[in-house]
Amino acid sequence: MKFRPLRLSPLSDSAGGETAPIPDEMRAIVFDAVGGPDALRAAVIPTPSPVLSEVLVRVVAAGVNPIDAKTRAGGGIAGAIGRFPSTLGFDFSGVVVVSPYESHPFPVGTEVFGMAAFPRSGGSYAEYVVAPTLSVARKPTSLSHVEAAGVPLAALTAWGLVVETAHAHEGQRILIHAGSGGVGHFAVQLASYFGAHVTATGSGANLGWLRDLGASVVVDRLTSRFDDVVGEVDVVIDLVGNVHDDTGSRSLGTLRRGGLYVLVPTGSWPGYAEAATAAGVRSTSYKVVPDGDVLSTLARLLDSGAIQVYVDHVFSLPDAAEAHREIEKGHTRGKIVLSVADA
C-alpha cells in the first residue's frame, strides 16, 4: 500500500507557498446599517483568524451578486447579520495564506476560489477572508482571479437548479428566465451541456449571445410575451418571479401537467406553491449550497471550455458602491467583480 507523503507545514519557507507576514488589520468595505449603495464605506478592520478546518485566503478579486445588494438594502439575508459594521460578499478568488494542518488539501500558496460564510463571518469585500474548507476549490487554471471570482455563487446556484433539481437530460425542455444574468448564463450553458432543449428569455441585445451559450430558442422579454411564444415545457427555472410582469404566474401556463416550476429570487412570489398546485404542476424554491466538490467539477468544465464565465464590469474595491448601483440596474450580462489586489 502506498501512502501519500505529508505536505510541509503551511508556515514553512520550504513549502513553496506564501510566507509574507499576515497583517493585523486589512482594508475592507463595510456598512454600519442597511441603506442605499452609499451605506458602503471603506474601512480598516481586524484581519480575521481561521479556526478548525477553515482557511484564510488573501483575496485577489471578489464577486458581486444581487443578494449582496438586497442584503445591504435590508432584504436578502440582512436579518442574519449578527452585528455592524458588517462586510458583504460571498464570492472570492485568491491565495491561501493560512491552512489548517500540514497535509491539508489546500496548503499555503494554493490559488483557490469559493464562498465565504457571510453573514455568519466576514465577507469577501476585503483583503482577507475566512472560508470553510468544504466551500473552496482550486481555481481553474485557465481563468484569471477576476474571472474566477465571478463563478462560485452563480455557477453553484445554476448547477443546483439544472443538475440537482431539474435533472437536465436529453429531450427535456427547459425554460430559463433572465438567461443573460449571473446565474442565468451558467444555467443556459449547463442545461445545454446536459442535452436539454433550452428556451431563454432576455433583452434584445443579448439574444445572439444566449444562442451562443446554447439556447435553442430565445425570447425578447421587451417585445414578446414568452407565454405566447414558448410551447409546452417540462421545467421552468424562474430567476425573476412576480416582481416583473407576473413572470412567475404566467410561467405556470407553459408547463406540462406535472412539470416543475423552480423559483429562485427570495420573496419574489410568496404564493407560488399554492398557485403551482392549483395549476397541476410541481414547485420548489432553491437556495445555493456551497460545495467544494461541485466547484471542482465546475472548474474542470471551465478549463475544458465546456462552459464559460462572462464578466461584464470590474470595479476596484473602493468603488463597491458603484458596483452595487450597476447591479441594481438589472441589466448586467454575466457578472460584476471587484478587483481587490494584484495576483
N, C-alpha and C positions, 0 to 999 in steps of 0.2 A: 504494500500500500504506500502510495506517495503522499507526503504531507506538504501543504502549501507553506513556504517559509514565512515567518512573521516579518511584517514590514518594520522598519526602524521607527523609533519614537517620533511622533509628529514635531517635537521640539528640537530634533537633532539636525545639525547643519548638514550631515551626510545623507539626509533623507531626500534631498533634491527638491524640497518644497520651499515655500516662502518662510523666511525666518526673521523678517523685519519685526521690530517690537510693535505690539498692538497698543495703540494709544488709549488712554483712559477715557478720552472724550472723542466725539465724532460729529460731523456735520449731518443734519437731518432736516426734513421738512415735517413740521408738526402743526397741529391745530389745537386751540385751547377750549373751543366749544364748537358745536355744529353751526354751520352757516354756509355762505357762498364761497366761491373759489378764493376770495380774498382772506378767508379764515386761515388759509395755509400760510405759514411763515417759516423762514429759515431759522435754525437754532443750533446751538451746540449742546449736546446731551451726552450722558454717560454711554460708553460703549457697552453693549450687552455681553453677558457672560453665559456660555452654554453650560448645561447640566446634563448628566447621564449620557444619553445617546445623541444629543444634539451636536450639530456642527456650527462653527462660527465662520461666516463667509464674508470676505471683502467684496462688496457689491460693485460691479462694473456698470451694470445697467439694470433698471427696474421697469417692469411693465405697468402700464396704467390701464385700469379696467373700469367699466361702468359702475361696478359695485363700489369702487373707491369713491367716486363722485357722489353716489347715493348715500353712502355712509357719512361722508363729510357733511352732507346736507341734512342729516338727521334721520335718513331712512336706512335701507340696507341692513347692516348689522351694527348700527350705531348703539343699539341697546346693550350690546355685549362688551362695549368698551369699559374697562374697569376704572380708568382714571385718565384725567387730562393733565398736561398736554399728551397727545397721542400721535404716533407716527403711522401713517397709512401705508398700504401696499402689500400685496401678496407675492407677485412675480419678481424673480431676480435671476440674474446670471452673474457669476463671479468666480472667486477662487477661495478654496478652503484655507483658513488660517489657524483654526484650532479643530483638531479631530479627537474623538472621544478616547480612543485607545490605539495601541501600536499597530494592530492588524486590521484596523477599520477599513471598509471598502473605499472610503474617500480620505486618503491621507492628505496632510498639508501640501498645498500646491496643486491639488486637483481642480480643474476647471469644471464647475457644476452649474446646473440650473434647477429651479424648483420653486416651491411655495413656502412662504413664511407662515407661522401660526397666528398671524394677526386675526382678531384683535386680542387674543389671549396673551400675546407677547408683541414686541415691537415689530413694525412693518418694514418693508423694503425700500421706502423712500429715505435711504440713509446710506452712510458709507460702510456700515457693517450690519449684518442681520443674523439672528439665530434661527436655525431651521431644524426640524426633526429629520433624522436620517431617512425615514420612510417617505419623506416628501421631496427627496432630492435624487438627481441622477447626473451622470456625467454629461457635460454639454456636448451637443452634436458637433463633431469636428469641422463640418463644412460651414457652420454658422458663426458669425461674429457674436460677441456678447450682446450687442444691441438687438440683433435678430433673435437670439435665444431667449432674451428676456420677454419677448412678445409671445412666447409659446405656452408656458405652463398652464395657467388657469383656463385660457380659452381652448387649448387643444385637449386638455383633460376633460373639460366640460363636453366638448364635441365627441370625444371618444365615449364618454358615459352615455350620451344621448344616442349616438349612432350604433355603437357596437354592443354596449351592455344593456341598453333599454330597447332600442328598435330592432336589434339583431339583424342589421342590414345584410342582405343577400341577393343573389341573382334573381331577377324578375320582380323584386319588391319595388313598389312605387312610393317614394318619399317626397313630401312637400316640405321645404325648408324656408321659413320666413326670415327676412333680413340676412340673406345669404352672403352679403359682402362685408358684414361686420366681423369683429374679432372671433367670436365663436362660430358664426355662420360660415366664414370662408374655410375653416377647418372641417366643419360638418359636411359641407358640399363635397370636399375632397375625399373625406373618409367614406361617405356613403357611396360615392362613385367608385372608389378603390375596391370596396367590397361587393360591387356589382349591381347596386340598386339603380333604378331609373330615377333620376333626381330632377325635381322641379324646384326652382329657386326664385324668390321674389327679391327685387331690389330696385334701385333707381336706374333711369335710362343710361347714365354714364357708366354703370358697372355691368351692364348686361353682357357685353362681349367678354369681359373678364370672367364673369361667372361661367360662361360656356367653356372658357379655357380651363377653369378649375374642375370641370367635369359635369356641370349641369346639362341635362338633355333639353330641358325646357326652361326658359327664363321669362318672367313676367314683370313688366314695368309697373311698379306699385303706384306711380303717379298718373299713368294714363290708362290703365286697365284694372278691372276688378278681377282678382285672381280666381274667385269662385265662378266667374263666367268663362274662364279660360281653362282651368285645371279640370281634368276628368277625375274619375274616382281614384283615390289613393289609399294606400294601406296605413301610412303613418304621416302625421303632421308634427314637425318639430317647430314649435312656435317660440320665436325669440322676440316677439312683440307683445302679445297678449291683447287685451281690450283697451289699452291706453291709446290706441290709434285706430280709428275707423272700424271698430268692432272686429278686429282681425281674428281674435280667438273664436268668437261666436260664429263668424262666417266660415271659419275653417272646419267646423264640425260637419257642415253640409258637404264637404268634399270627401269625407271619409266613407269607405265601405262599412257596412254593418259589422260591428265587432272590431273595426280598426282602432288604431291607437293614437290618441292626442297627447302630446308631451308639452307642458308649459314650463318655461324657464324663468322669465323675469318675476322676481318675488313681488307679490301684491298687485300684479298687473291684471288679475281677473279672479277675485275671491270666489266667485260662484262657478268656476269651470267644471268641477267634479259633478255637481248636480246637473248642469247643462249637458255634459257628455253622457251621463247615464240616461237622461231623457231622450237623447238622440240615438241611443243604441250603440254607443262606442265606448271603448275603454279610455281611461285617462290617468295621468300621473304628473306630478311636478318633478323637478330634478334639481339637485344641489351637487356641486362639484365635490369630488372625493380626491384629495391629494394622494398620489400613488406613484412612488418612485419607479416601480416595475413598469407601469404603463408609460411613464415618462421615458424610460429606456427604450421601450418599443417605438414610441413616437420619434425618439432621436434617430433610431435606425431608419425609419421611414423618411425622415427629413434628409439624412445623409445619403439615402439611395435616390432621392429625387422623387419619390412616390407622392409626397406632399410637400408643400412649401409654406413659409410664413411670409406675410406681406406687412411691412412696417410703413405706415402712412406718414407719421410725423415723429421726429425725435426732438425732444426738448432737453435742455440742461436741467440739473436738479433744482437750482434756484427758481426755475421757471415752471414749477409744478402747477401753480395756479393757472397759468396759461394753458397747460396741458389739460386741466380739468375743464376750462372753458371750451376747449376744442372738442373733447369727448362728449360734452353735454349738448353740442350741436346736433348729434345723432347722425352725422354724415361720414364718419370715419370708414375708410376702406382698410380692412385688416386691423392693425394695432397701432397704438401710440406708446412710445417708450421714453423713459428718462435716462439720459446719459449721466452717470454718477462719477465715474473715474476712468482713467486710462487703463487699458487691459494689463 
